[in-house]
Amino acid sequence: MKTLVIAEKPSVGRDIGRVLSCSPKGNGYMEGTKYVVTWALGHLITLKDPEDYDKKYKEWKLEALPIMPEKLQIKVIPQTGKQYRQVESLLERQDIGSVVIATDAGREGELVARWILQKAGCRKPLKRLWISSVTDKAIREGFAHLKDAREYQHLYEAALSRAEADWLVGINATRALTCKYNAQLSCGRVQTPTLAMIAGREEEIRSFQPQTYYGIRVQAEGITFAWHDKKTGSPRTFSGERAEKLAAELKDGSLRILKAETKEKRQGAPQLYDLTELQRDANKKYGFSAKETLNLMQSLYERHKVLTYPRTDSRYISSDIVPTLKERLEAVKVGPYRALAGKAAKQDFRGKLPYVNDGKVSDHHAIIPTEQFVQLQAMSPEERKIYDLVLRRFLAALLPAAVFREVSLTGEAAGEEFTARGRNLVLPGWREAYEEPVEEEETEEDAPQNQNLPRVQEGQRLKIQSVRRTEGKTKPPARFTEATLLSAMENPARYLEEKNGALARTLGETGGLGTVATRADIIEKLFHTFLLEKKGSEILITSKARQLLKLVPEDLKKPELTARWELQLSRMAKGELKREEFMKKIREYAKDLIREIRTEEGVFRHENITGKICPRCGKRLLAVNGKNAKLLVCQDRECGYRETVSRTTNARCPVCHKRMELVGKGESAMFVCACGHKEKLSKFEERRKKEGAGVTKRDVARYLAKQKEAEKPVNNSFAEALKNIKLS
């Protein structure tokens, strides 16, 4: 008898098949003497749409809500139906005696496989492959230590409950809002609180009143001292009069040294990367979106096999990984990393290590290199950048601490306190892993740092040579970027309306809003549905989103809802909570939401209507800003027409060197820059060709593909349903 192995993606399936000595046999599977390997294409199965239960739900009517099937059912996704039928036929083969679930090792991966097995009616014995990398070694070791699939039953129940809960709440609340206000308004337990956080930040910025503050700098025998308030320790005062008076008192005086301290300070390396931290750094350093970073990581994990599983929320490795560190270092001894990897390999990996913590590794450890030999030339420039971030962070963690000599002086003059600090690097340690200086944490702008301080004695008096009054204004909080929004989604405790310590802890324990695997998609969806727009790197909320937040039930805007859900799902995954109990509460909650939306008074107005007419239905188009493009979309949800007006490109302006927009199509396509420069696409290509570089055919093809994609209706489950709405 043979064993059927079900992977999540074709690339992983083919790698497993090769290791298990299987060869391609037909479309969608590989076969050997002992194993048959097949794969999903992501999800092959999904929850049924409302109209699958009753044709009456094709028309969106407020009076038909809530939609509450007694038991939620599943169906084959039409676009991937061919592959499902292939998997199903393999499951039915008489010579297949058992099945190995080899989908991604996590909640969603478990759901992918279990839905396929359920739909196919499989009753054959099940085993589970649980690995964090797809190298040949990891696959072999994983198959040598297969687990009983029953150990993951609770994980599947948690995944199923999450999917059903989002369906019941999302479908019902979205239909209710859409029908009541005759506008495409979707909401959810993660996307709506995320919007609310951004709106809250906008309100903080709008209501902010800048205040002028003052500081005092004193130069005494070549040393710069900063004044500090004795009571608060702050280097600022909001009283200009006080600052002026103090400056006058200090003139021609002296400063007495009260304390002179010299310390040797050790600074440990930053923690290893989890997905969210990597997405933040990639956004800050390279401007990559969270989705782009995840896609690049997925390629490095699946195709190149040089990094471990990306969707992790841990920043530690487990103790069983430690014996593999030298092999991993050997694999990365290439190019610019050779010397560093050699130095890291000389470290002692025995005893207590700061990056090892079994208690802080759940399903997956931090993102680190695999034992696979690295071929840098096979990577794209973007993949190289992500790989470089991960590898340098890994090497840094394995190198010794950096050592600094810190000198701090405290002085007194005119009855006030003054400080000066100096800091010199003695041993670089982990800092050698970085070619550029490592960014330090921001310090008070009025506190002088890192001076070369001479030796002075306590009690010594220094003559004051100059006194300078500094001045500045308080600044409003910064708008969110993708990097800071990811941070806020991961740690949304400060946005809780209820100052509840238990809920804040829950949000911290459960990973905040969304998961490491879903945050990128949530942000992309908010851009794609025109609830968010970008100005440079800053994220702004649209008029549509502001109106939505006024209309949506209060509870859906709070991070607390997700905290409660995730806590319960986490307990379910551990077998501490019954699935039935959770789903009963969800059904009641969905009914409450519908009642609230029905009775709410409010109005939705399109504030971006243009004079241009939709070529499909004749209604007026709406002007919207996408993430990287300006579009015209039909206001009629049934129509779904959209066209790209302009798209931001990587082509640089020859005048000011900023990124230009490509406006128009075909022969009339033109590059336009904010500085006023305009240039036809054909002329741009000619110029760049002469210069020896330019927009390649591949670049143009990519742009046109994106343009076509942008003209399609939003491709998500709600949008598919919205496409065929008939309101009555």
C-alpha positions as CSV (number, residue, x, y, z in Angstrom):
1,M,0.0,0.0,0.0
2,K,1.1,3.5,-0.7
3,T,0.8,6.7,1.3
4,L,-0.7,9.9,-0.2
5,V,1.0,13.1,0.9
6,I,-1.0,16.4,0.5
7,A,1.1,19.6,0.4
8,E,-0.3,23.1,0.3
9,K,1.5,24.4,-2.8
10,P,2.9,22.8,-6.0
11,S,6.5,24.0,-5.3
12,V,6.5,22.4,-1.8
13,G,4.8,19.3,-3.1
14,R,7.4,18.8,-5.8
15,D,10.2,19.2,-3.3
16,I,8.7,16.6,-1.0
17,G,8.1,14.3,-4.0
18,R,11.7,14.6,-5.1
19,V,13.0,13.7,-1.6
20,L,10.6,10.8,-1.4
21,S,11.9,9.5,-4.8
22,C,8.7,10.3,-6.7
23,S,8.5,11.4,-10.3
24,P,5.7,13.3,-12.2
25,K,2.9,11.0,-13.3
26,G,0.1,13.3,-14.3
27,N,-1.2,16.8,-13.9
28,G,-1.2,17.7,-10.2
29,Y,0.7,14.8,-8.6
30,M,4.0,12.7,-8.4
31,E,4.3,9.1,-7.7
32,G,7.0,6.6,-6.4
33,T,7.1,3.1,-5.1
34,K,5.9,4.1,-1.5
35,Y,4.4,7.5,-1.8
36,V,2.1,9.6,-4.0
37,V,2.5,13.3,-3.5
38,T,-0.2,15.9,-4.5
39,W,-1.0,19.4,-3.5
40,A,-3.6,22.1,-3.1
41,L,-3.3,25.5,-4.8
42,G,-3.7,27.3,-1.5
43,H,-7.3,26.7,-0.6
44,L,-9.3,24.2,-2.8
45,I,-12.4,24.3,-0.6
46,T,-14.2,27.3,0.9
47,L,-17.4,28.0,2.9
48,K,-20.6,28.1,0.8
49,D,-22.0,31.5,-0.2
50,P,-25.5,32.5,1.2
51,E,-27.2,31.8,-2.2
52,D,-25.9,28.2,-2.1
53,Y,-28.2,27.6,0.8
54,D,-31.2,29.4,-0.7
55,K,-31.6,31.3,-4.1
56,K,-33.4,34.1,-2.3
57,Y,-30.1,35.3,-0.9
58,K,-28.9,36.3,-4.3
59,E,-30.8,39.5,-3.8
60,W,-29.4,41.5,-0.9
61,K,-32.3,42.5,1.3
62,L,-32.1,43.9,4.8
63,E,-35.3,42.0,5.8
64,A,-33.6,38.6,4.9
65,L,-31.0,39.1,7.6
66,P,-29.5,37.5,9.6
67,I,-28.4,34.6,7.4
68,M,-27.9,31.7,9.9
69,P,-27.6,28.2,8.3
70,E,-28.0,25.6,10.9
71,K,-24.7,24.1,9.8
72,L,-22.2,25.9,7.6
73,Q,-21.2,23.8,4.6
74,I,-18.2,23.8,2.3
75,K,-17.8,23.7,-1.5
76,V,-15.1,23.3,-4.1
77,I,-13.7,26.6,-5.3
78,P,-14.6,26.6,-9.1
79,Q,-11.2,28.1,-10.2
80,T,-9.3,25.3,-8.5
81,G,-11.9,22.5,-9.1
82,K,-9.7,20.6,-11.5
83,Q,-6.9,20.1,-8.9
84,Y,-9.5,19.2,-6.2
85,R,-10.9,16.4,-8.5
86,Q,-7.3,15.1,-9.0
87,V,-6.7,15.0,-5.2
88,E,-10.1,13.4,-4.7
89,S,-9.4,10.6,-7.3
90,L,-6.1,9.9,-5.5
91,L,-7.8,9.6,-2.1
92,E,-10.2,7.1,-3.6
93,R,-7.5,4.8,-5.1
94,Q,-7.5,1.4,-3.6
95,D,-3.7,1.2,-3.3
96,I,-3.7,4.4,-1.1
97,G,-3.7,3.1,2.5
98,S,-2.9,6.2,4.5
99,V,-2.6,10.0,4.2
100,V,0.0,12.5,5.4
101,I,-1.1,16.1,5.9
102,A,1.9,18.1,4.7
103,T,0.3,21.6,4.4
104,D,1.9,24.6,6.1
105,A,2.4,24.0,9.8
106,G,-0.1,26.4,11.3
107,R,-3.8,27.0,11.8
108,E,-4.7,27.9,8.2
109,G,-2.6,25.0,6.8
110,E,-4.5,22.6,9.0
111,L,-7.8,24.0,7.6
112,V,-6.7,23.6,4.0
113,A,-6.1,19.9,4.3
114,R,-9.0,19.0,6.6
115,W,-11.5,20.7,4.3
116,I,-10.2,18.7,1.3
117,L,-10.3,15.4,3.3
118,Q,-13.8,16.3,4.6
119,K,-15.2,17.1,1.2
120,A,-13.7,13.9,-0.3
121,G,-15.2,11.8,2.6
122,C,-11.8,10.4,3.4
123,R,-11.7,7.8,6.3
124,K,-8.1,6.6,5.8
125,P,-5.5,6.8,8.6
126,L,-4.0,10.3,8.9
127,K,-0.5,11.4,9.9
128,R,0.9,15.0,10.2
129,L,4.2,16.4,8.8
130,W,5.2,19.4,10.9
131,I,8.3,21.2,9.6
132,S,9.5,24.8,9.6
133,S,11.7,24.7,6.5
134,V,11.5,22.8,3.2
135,T,15.1,21.8,2.8
136,D,15.8,18.1,1.9
137,K,17.1,17.5,5.4
138,A,14.1,19.0,7.1
139,I,11.7,16.9,4.9
140,R,13.6,13.7,5.7
141,E,13.7,14.4,9.4
142,G,10.0,15.3,9.3
143,F,9.0,12.1,7.6
144,A,11.1,10.2,10.2
145,H,9.1,11.7,13.0
146,L,5.5,11.9,11.6
147,K,2.8,12.7,14.2
148,D,-0.6,11.4,14.6
149,A,-3.0,13.8,13.0
150,R,-5.4,13.5,15.9
151,E,-2.9,15.6,18.0
152,Y,-4.0,18.5,15.8
153,Q,-7.7,18.1,16.0
154,H,-8.1,21.0,18.3
155,L,-6.0,23.2,16.0
156,Y,-8.4,22.3,13.2
157,E,-11.4,23.2,15.3
158,A,-9.9,26.6,16.1
159,A,-9.2,27.2,12.4
160,L,-12.7,26.1,11.4
161,S,-14.3,28.3,14.1
162,R,-12.3,31.3,13.1
163,A,-13.5,30.9,9.4
164,E,-17.1,30.3,10.4
165,A,-17.2,33.2,12.8
166,D,-15.7,35.6,10.2
167,W,-18.3,34.4,7.7
168,L,-21.3,34.8,10.1
169,V,-20.2,38.3,11.3
170,G,-18.7,39.5,8.0
171,I,-21.5,38.4,5.6
172,N,-24.3,39.6,7.8
173,A,-22.8,42.9,8.9
174,T,-21.6,43.7,5.3
175,R,-24.9,42.9,3.8
176,A,-26.8,44.9,6.4
177,L,-24.6,48.0,5.9
178,T,-24.6,47.7,2.1
179,C,-28.4,47.4,1.9
180,K,-29.2,50.0,4.4
181,Y,-26.9,52.7,3.0
182,N,-26.9,51.6,-0.7
183,A,-23.1,51.7,-0.8
184,Q,-20.4,49.0,-0.9
185,L,-19.5,49.0,2.8
186,S,-17.7,46.0,4.2
187,C,-16.6,45.5,7.8
188,G,-14.9,43.0,9.9
189,R,-13.4,42.3,13.4
190,V,-9.9,43.2,12.2
191,Q,-10.1,45.6,9.3
192,T,-12.6,47.9,11.1
193,P,-10.5,48.4,14.3
194,T,-7.5,49.0,12.1
195,L,-9.4,51.8,10.3
196,A,-10.5,53.1,13.7
197,M,-6.8,53.4,14.9
198,I,-5.8,55.3,11.8
199,A,-8.9,57.6,12.2
200,G,-8.0,58.1,15.8
201,R,-4.4,59.2,14.9
202,E,-5.8,61.6,12.3
203,E,-8.0,63.2,14.9
204,E,-5.0,63.5,17.3
205,I,-3.1,65.3,14.5
206,R,-6.0,67.6,13.7
207,S,-6.6,68.6,17.3
208,F,-3.0,69.0,18.2
209,Q,-1.9,72.5,19.4
210,P,1.9,73.0,19.1
211,Q,3.6,74.5,22.1
212,T,7.0,76.3,22.2
213,Y,9.5,74.9,24.5
214,Y,13.0,76.1,25.6
215,G,16.3,74.6,26.7
216,I,19.7,75.7,27.8
217,R,23.1,74.6,26.5
218,V,26.2,75.5,28.3
219,Q,29.8,75.3,26.9
220,A,32.3,74.9,29.7
221,E,36.0,74.3,28.9
222,G,35.1,72.4,25.7
223,I,32.3,70.3,27.2
224,T,28.6,70.8,26.2
225,F,26.2,70.5,29.1
226,A,22.4,70.4,28.9
227,W,20.1,71.9,31.6
228,H,17.7,69.5,33.3
229,D,14.8,70.4,35.5
230,K,15.5,69.1,39.0
231,K,11.9,68.1,39.6
232,T,10.9,66.5,36.3
233,G,14.3,65.6,34.8
234,S,13.2,67.1,31.6
235,P,15.6,69.2,29.4
236,R,12.6,71.4,28.4
237,T,10.7,74.3,30.0
238,F,7.6,75.9,28.4
239,S,8.4,79.2,30.1
240,G,10.5,81.5,27.9
241,E,10.9,83.9,30.8
242,R,12.5,81.2,33.0
243,A,14.9,80.2,30.2
244,E,15.9,83.8,29.6
245,K,16.5,84.4,33.3
246,L,18.5,81.3,33.8
247,A,20.7,82.1,30.7
248,A,21.4,85.5,32.2
249,E,22.4,84.0,35.6
250,L,24.8,81.6,34.0
251,K,26.7,84.2,32.0
252,D,30.4,84.6,33.1
253,G,29.8,82.0,35.8
254,S,31.3,78.5,36.5
255,L,30.0,75.0,36.7
256,R,31.0,72.6,39.5
257,I,31.2,68.8,38.8
258,L,29.0,67.0,41.3
259,K,29.4,63.5,39.8
260,A,31.7,61.9,37.2
261,E,31.0,58.3,36.3
262,T,32.7,55.9,33.8
263,K,31.0,52.6,33.0
264,E,31.6,49.8,30.7
265,K,28.2,48.9,29.1
266,R,27.4,45.7,27.1
267,Q,24.8,45.9,24.4
268,G,23.2,42.7,23.2
269,A,22.2,42.1,19.6
270,P,18.6,42.8,18.4
271,Q,16.3,39.8,18.6
272,L,15.8,37.5,15.7
273,Y,13.1,38.3,13.2
274,D,9.5,37.3,13.3
275,L,7.4,38.2,10.2
276,T,6.0,41.5,11.6
277,E,9.4,42.9,12.6
278,L,10.8,41.9,9.2
279,Q,7.9,43.6,7.4
280,R,8.5,46.8,9.5
281,D,12.2,46.9,8.8
282,A,11.7,46.2,5.0
283,N,9.2,49.0,4.8
284,K,11.4,51.5,6.7
285,K,14.6,50.6,4.8
286,Y,13.3,49.7,1.3
287,G,9.7,50.9,1.2
288,F,8.4,47.4,0.6
289,S,4.7,46.9,1.5
290,A,3.9,44.2,4.1
291,K,2.4,42.1,1.3
292,E,5.6,42.5,-0.9
293,T,7.8,41.4,2.0
294,L,5.6,38.3,2.7
295,N,5.7,37.3,-1.0
296,L,9.5,37.7,-1.1
297,M,9.8,35.7,2.1
298,Q,7.6,33.0,0.7
299,S,9.8,32.7,-2.4
300,L,13.0,32.5,-0.3
301,Y,11.3,29.8,1.8
302,E,9.6,27.7,-1.0
303,R,11.7,28.3,-4.1
304,H,15.2,29.1,-2.9
305,K,14.8,27.1,0.4
306,V,17.3,29.4,2.2
307,L,15.0,30.8,4.9
308,T,12.7,29.0,7.3
309,Y,8.9,29.3,7.5
310,P,7.9,33.0,7.2
311,R,4.5,33.2,9.1
312,T,5.9,33.1,12.6
313,D,5.3,35.3,15.6
314,S,8.3,34.1,17.6
315,R,11.7,35.9,17.8
316,Y,13.5,32.9,19.4
317,I,14.7,29.5,18.4
318,S,14.1,26.3,20.4
319,S,16.9,24.3,22.0
320,D,16.7,21.5,19.4
321,I,17.8,24.0,16.7
322,V,21.1,24.9,18.5
323,P,23.0,21.7,17.2
324,T,22.2,22.8,13.6
325,L,23.6,26.3,13.9
326,K,27.1,25.5,12.7
327,E,25.7,23.7,9.6
328,R,23.5,26.7,8.9
329,L,26.6,29.0,9.2
330,E,28.5,26.8,6.8
331,A,25.7,27.1,4.3
332,V,25.8,30.9,4.3
333,K,29.6,31.3,4.0
334,V,29.3,33.1,0.6
335,G,30.1,36.5,-0.7
336,P,29.9,39.3,1.8
337,Y,28.9,37.0,4.6
338,R,31.9,34.6,4.5
339,A,34.1,36.3,7.1
340,L,31.1,37.0,9.5
341,A,29.8,33.5,9.3
342,G,33.3,32.2,10.1
343,K,33.5,34.5,13.1
344,A,30.0,33.5,14.3
345,A,30.9,29.7,13.9
346,K,33.7,30.2,16.5
347,Q,31.3,31.1,19.2
348,D,30.4,28.8,22.1
349,F,26.8,27.5,21.6
350,R,26.7,25.9,25.0
351,G,25.0,27.2,28.1
352,K,22.3,29.9,28.3
353,L,21.9,31.7,25.0
354,P,19.8,34.9,24.7
355,Y,18.2,33.8,21.4
356,V,17.1,30.4,22.7
357,N,13.8,30.1,24.6
358,D,11.6,26.9,24.3
359,G,8.8,28.6,26.1
360,K,8.5,31.4,23.5
361,V,8.4,29.1,20.5
362,S,4.9,27.8,19.8
363,D,4.3,26.4,16.3
364,H,7.3,28.0,14.6
365,H,10.6,29.5,15.6
366,A,12.1,32.8,14.4
367,I,13.0,33.3,10.8
368,I,16.6,32.1,10.3
369,P,18.7,30.6,7.4
370,T,18.3,26.9,6.5
371,E,21.1,24.4,6.0
372,Q,20.6,24.8,2.2
373,F,23.7,26.2,0.4
374,V,23.0,29.7,-0.8
375,Q,23.2,30.9,-4.4
376,L,23.0,34.7,-4.2
377,Q,23.1,35.0,-8.0
378,A,19.8,33.1,-8.3
379,M,17.9,35.7,-6.3
380,S,16.2,38.8,-7.6
381,P,17.5,42.1,-6.2
382,E,14.4,42.4,-4.0
383,E,14.9,38.8,-2.7
384,R,18.5,39.7,-2.0
385,K,17.5,42.7,0.2
386,I,15.1,40.6,2.3
387,Y,17.7,37.7,2.6
388,D,20.3,40.3,3.6
389,L,18.1,41.7,6.4
390,V,17.4,38.2,7.8
391,L,20.9,36.9,7.5
392,R,22.6,39.9,9.1
393,R,20.1,39.8,12.0
394,F,20.9,36.0,12.4
395,L,24.7,36.6,12.3
396,A,24.4,39.5,14.8
397,A,22.4,37.3,17.2
398,L,25.3,34.8,17.2
399,L,28.1,37.3,17.7
400,P,29.2,38.6,21.1
401,A,27.7,41.7,22.7
402,A,29.0,45.2,21.7
403,V,31.0,46.9,24.5
404,F,30.9,50.7,25.1
405,R,32.8,53.0,27.5
406,E,30.2,55.5,28.8
407,V,31.1,58.7,30.6
408,S,28.4,60.8,32.3
409,L,29.0,64.1,34.0
410,T,26.6,65.9,36.3
411,G,27.3,69.5,37.2
412,E,25.7,72.4,39.1
413,A,25.6,76.1,38.2
414,A,23.3,78.9,39.5
415,G,21.5,76.3,41.6
416,E,20.5,74.3,38.5
417,E,21.5,70.8,37.3
418,F,23.4,70.1,34.0
419,T,24.5,66.9,32.4
420,A,26.9,65.8,29.7
421,R,27.5,62.3,28.2
422,G,30.1,60.6,26.1
423,R,30.1,57.2,24.6
424,N,32.9,55.3,22.8
425,L,32.8,51.9,21.2
426,V,35.4,49.5,22.7
427,L,34.5,46.2,21.1
428,P,32.1,46.2,18.1
429,G,30.8,42.6,18.7
430,W,27.5,42.0,16.9
431,R,27.7,45.4,15.2
432,E,30.2,44.0,12.8
433,A,27.3,42.2,11.1
434,Y,26.1,45.6,9.7
435,E,27.9,47.5,7.0
436,E,26.1,50.8,8.0
437,P,26.0,52.2,11.5
438,V,23.1,50.8,13.5
439,E,20.4,53.3,14.3
440,E,20.3,54.1,17.9
441,E,17.1,54.8,19.9
442,E,16.1,58.4,19.6
443,T,17.1,60.5,22.6
444,E,16.0,63.9,23.8
445,E,17.1,66.5,21.3
446,D,18.4,68.8,24.0
447,A,20.6,66.1,25.7
448,P,24.1,66.2,24.2
449,Q,25.4,62.7,23.5
450,N,28.5,61.0,22.4
451,Q,31.1,63.7,23.0
452,N,34.7,63.0,23.5
453,L,34.8,64.0,27.2
454,P,38.1,64.9,28.9
455,R,38.9,63.5,32.4
456,V,37.5,65.7,35.1
457,Q,37.3,65.3,38.9
458,E,34.3,65.5,41.2
459,G,34.4,69.0,42.8
460,Q,36.3,70.5,39.9
461,R,35.0,73.9,38.7
462,L,34.8,74.6,34.9
463,K,34.6,78.1,33.6
464,I,31.4,78.7,31.5
465,Q,32.5,80.0,28.1
466,S,29.1,80.4,26.4
467,V,25.4,80.0,27.2
468,R,22.8,79.3,24.4
469,R,19.1,79.2,24.8
470,T,17.5,76.6,22.4
471,E,13.9,76.7,21.2
472,G,11.6,74.3,19.5
473,K,7.9,73.3,19.1
474,T,6.1,70.2,20.2
475,K,5.1,68.0,17.3
476,P,1.9,66.1,16.6
477,P,2.1,62.3,16.5
478,A,3.3,61.1,13.1
479,R,0.9,59.6,10.6
480,F,1.0,55.9,10.2
481,T,3.3,54.3,7.6
482,E,3.0,50.6,6.8
483,A,5.8,49.9,9.3
484,T,4.2,51.8,12.2
485,L,0.7,50.4,11.3
486,L,2.0,46.9,11.5
487,S,3.4,47.8,15.0
488,A,0.0,49.2,16.0
489,M,-1.8,46.1,14.8
490,E,0.6,43.9,16.7
491,N,0.3,45.9,19.9
492,P,-3.0,47.8,19.9
493,A,-3.4,47.9,23.7
494,R,-3.0,51.7,23.8
495,Y,-6.1,52.0,21.5
496,L,-8.3,50.2,23.9
497,E,-11.3,52.3,25.1
498,E,-11.6,50.2,28.2
499,K,-8.4,50.6,30.2
500,N,-8.5,46.9,31.0
501,G,-5.3,45.3,32.0
502,A,-6.6,41.7,31.3
503,L,-7.7,42.7,27.8
504,A,-4.4,44.4,27.1
505,R,-2.5,41.3,28.2
506,T,-4.8,39.2,26.0
507,L,-4.0,41.3,23.0
508,G,-0.3,41.0,23.7
509,E,-0.6,37.2,24.2
510,T,-2.7,36.6,21.1
511,G,-0.6,38.8,18.8
512,G,-2.9,41.8,18.5
513,L,-5.1,42.5,15.5
514,G,-4.9,39.8,12.9
515,T,-2.1,37.3,12.7
516,V,1.4,37.5,11.2
517,A,-0.1,35.6,8.3
518,T,-3.1,37.9,7.7
519,R,-2.0,41.5,8.4
520,A,-0.4,42.1,5.0
521,D,-3.6,41.0,3.3
522,I,-5.8,43.2,5.6
523,I,-3.8,46.3,4.8
524,E,-3.9,45.5,1.1
525,K,-7.7,45.0,1.2
526,L,-8.1,48.4,2.9
527,F,-6.2,50.0,0.1
528,H,-8.0,48.0,-2.6
529,T,-11.5,48.9,-1.3
530,F,-10.5,52.6,-1.2
531,L,-10.7,53.0,2.6
532,L,-7.1,54.0,2.8
533,E,-4.8,55.9,0.5
534,K,-1.1,56.8,0.5
535,K,0.7,60.2,0.4
536,G,4.3,59.4,0.0
537,S,5.0,56.8,2.7
538,E,2.1,58.1,4.9
539,I,-1.2,56.3,5.2
540,L,-4.4,58.4,5.2
541,I,-8.0,57.5,5.7
542,T,-10.5,58.3,3.0
543,S,-13.9,60.0,3.2
544,K,-15.5,56.6,2.6
545,A,-13.7,55.2,5.6
546,R,-14.6,58.1,7.8
547,Q,-18.3,57.7,6.9
548,L,-18.1,53.9,7.4
549,L,-16.7,54.3,10.9
550,K,-19.7,56.5,11.8
551,L,-22.2,53.9,10.5
552,V,-20.6,50.6,11.8
553,P,-21.6,49.2,15.2
554,E,-19.3,50.5,18.0
555,D,-18.2,47.0,19.0
556,L,-16.7,46.2,15.6
557,K,-14.4,49.2,15.9
558,K,-12.7,48.0,19.0
559,P,-9.6,45.8,19.3
560,E,-11.2,44.2,22.3
561,L,-13.4,42.1,20.1
562,T,-10.4,40.4,18.4
563,A,-8.7,40.0,21.7
564,R,-11.7,38.1,23.1
565,W,-12.0,36.0,19.9
566,E,-8.3,35.1,19.7
567,L,-8.1,34.2,23.4
568,Q,-11.0,31.8,23.0
569,L,-9.5,30.3,19.7
570,S,-6.2,29.9,21.5
571,R,-7.9,28.1,24.3
572,M,-9.8,25.9,21.8
573,A,-6.5,25.0,20.0
574,K,-5.3,23.7,23.4
575,G,-8.5,21.8,24.1
576,E,-9.6,24.1,26.9
577,L,-12.8,25.4,25.2
578,K,-15.6,23.5,23.3
579,R,-16.1,24.7,19.7
580,E,-19.9,24.5,20.1
581,E,-19.8,26.9,23.1
582,F,-17.8,29.5,21.1
583,M,-20.0,29.2,17.9
584,K,-23.2,29.6,20.0
585,K,-22.0,33.0,21.2
586,I,-20.9,34.0,17.7
587,R,-24.4,33.4,16.3
588,E,-26.0,35.5,19.1
589,Y,-23.4,38.2,18.5
590,A,-24.1,38.3,14.7
591,K,-27.9,38.7,15.4
592,D,-27.2,41.6,17.8
593,L,-25.1,43.3,15.1
594,I,-28.0,43.2,12.6
595,R,-30.5,44.5,15.2
596,E,-28.1,47.4,15.9
597,I,-27.5,48.3,12.2
598,R,-31.3,48.2,11.5
599,T,-32.1,50.7,14.2
600,E,-29.1,53.0,13.6
601,E,-29.8,56.4,11.9
602,G,-27.2,57.6,9.5
603,V,-26.5,58.7,5.9
604,F,-23.8,57.7,3.4
605,R,-22.8,60.2,0.6
606,H,-20.3,59.7,-2.2
607,E,-18.0,62.7,-2.0
608,N,-15.8,61.8,-4.9
609,I,-18.3,61.7,-7.8
610,T,-16.9,62.9,-11.2
611,G,-18.5,64.1,-14.3
612,K,-17.3,61.1,-16.3
613,I,-19.7,58.4,-17.3
614,C,-19.3,54.7,-16.9
615,P,-19.0,53.1,-20.3
616,R,-20.9,50.0,-19.1
617,C,-23.9,51.3,-17.2
618,G,-24.0,55.0,-17.8
619,K,-23.7,56.1,-14.2
620,R,-21.2,58.6,-13.0
621,L,-17.7,57.4,-12.0
622,L,-16.0,57.9,-8.6
623,A,-12.4,59.2,-8.4
624,V,-10.4,57.2,-6.0
625,N,-6.8,56.9,-4.9
626,G,-5.4,53.3,-4.9
627,K,-2.2,52.4,-3.1
628,N,0.0,53.2,-6.1
629,A,-2.5,54.5,-8.6
630,K,-5.4,56.9,-9.3
631,L,-8.5,55.2,-10.6
632,L,-12.1,55.8,-11.8
633,V,-14.6,53.3,-10.4
634,C,-18.3,52.9,-11.0
635,Q,-20.5,53.9,-8.1
636,D,-22.8,51.0,-9.0
637,R,-21.7,47.9,-7.2
638,E,-23.4,45.6,-9.7
639,C,-21.4,47.1,-12.5
640,G,-17.9,46.9,-10.9
641,Y,-16.2,48.9,-13.7
642,R,-12.9,50.5,-13.0
643,E,-10.1,52.0,-15.0
644,T,-6.6,53.3,-14.2
645,V,-6.0,57.0,-14.7
646,S,-2.4,57.0,-13.6
647,R,0.1,54.8,-11.8
648,T,3.3,55.6,-9.8
649,T,6.3,54.0,-11.5
650,N,10.0,53.5,-10.6
651,A,11.0,55.7,-13.5
652,R,12.9,58.7,-12.2
653,C,12.4,62.3,-13.4
654,P,15.5,63.7,-15.3
655,V,14.9,67.1,-13.6
656,C,14.3,66.3,-9.9
657,H,14.9,62.5,-9.8
658,K,11.6,61.8,-8.1
659,R,9.4,58.8,-9.2
660,M,7.1,59.8,-12.0
661,E,3.5,58.8,-12.8
662,L,2.5,57.1,-16.0
663,V,-0.7,58.6,-17.3
664,G,-2.9,57.3,-20.1
665,K,-2.6,54.1,-22.3
666,G,-1.0,53.0,-25.5
667,E,0.6,55.6,-27.7
668,S,-0.8,58.5,-25.6
669,A,0.9,57.2,-22.4
670,M,2.9,59.9,-20.8
671,F,5.2,60.2,-17.8
672,V,4.3,63.2,-15.5
673,C,6.3,64.5,-12.5
674,A,5.2,66.7,-9.7
675,C,7.9,69.2,-10.6
676,G,6.2,69.8,-13.9
677,H,8.3,67.6,-16.2
678,K,6.3,65.7,-18.9
679,E,7.5,63.1,-21.3
680,K,5.8,60.7,-23.7
681,L,6.5,57.0,-22.9
682,S,8.1,56.5,-26.4
683,K,10.4,59.5,-25.9
684,F,11.3,58.3,-22.4
685,E,12.3,54.9,-23.8
686,E,14.4,56.5,-26.5
687,R,16.2,58.7,-24.0
688,R,16.9,55.9,-21.6
689,K,18.1,53.7,-24.4
690,K,20.7,56.3,-25.4
691,E,21.7,56.6,-21.7
692,G,22.2,52.8,-21.6
693,A,19.4,52.0,-19.2
694,G,15.7,52.2,-19.4
695,V,12.3,50.7,-19.0
696,T,12.5,47.2,-20.4
697,K,9.8,45.4,-22.3
698,R,9.4,43.4,-19.2
699,D,8.8,46.5,-17.1
700,V,6.2,47.8,-19.6
701,A,4.5,44.4,-19.6
702,R,4.5,44.3,-15.9
703,Y,2.9,47.8,-15.8
704,L,0.2,46.8,-18.4
705,A,-0.6,43.6,-16.4
706,K,-1.0,45.7,-13.3
707,Q,-3.2,48.1,-15.1
708,K,-5.4,45.3,-16.4
709,E,-5.6,43.8,-12.9
710,A,-6.5,47.2,-11.4
711,E,-9.4,47.4,-13.9
712,K,-10.9,44.2,-12.5
713,P,-13.5,44.2,-9.7
714,V,-12.0,43.6,-6.3
715,N,-11.2,39.9,-6.0
716,N,-12.4,38.8,-2.6
717,S,-15.4,36.8,-1.4
718,F,-17.5,39.8,-0.5
719,A,-16.7,41.6,-3.8
720,E,-17.7,38.5,-5.8
721,A,-21.0,38.6,-4.0
722,L,-21.3,42.3,-4.3
723,K,-20.8,42.0,-8.1
724,N,-24.3,40.4,-8.5
725,I,-26.2,42.4,-5.9
726,K,-29.8,43.1,-6.7
727,L,-31.2,45.5,-4.1
728,S,-35.0,45.7,-3.7
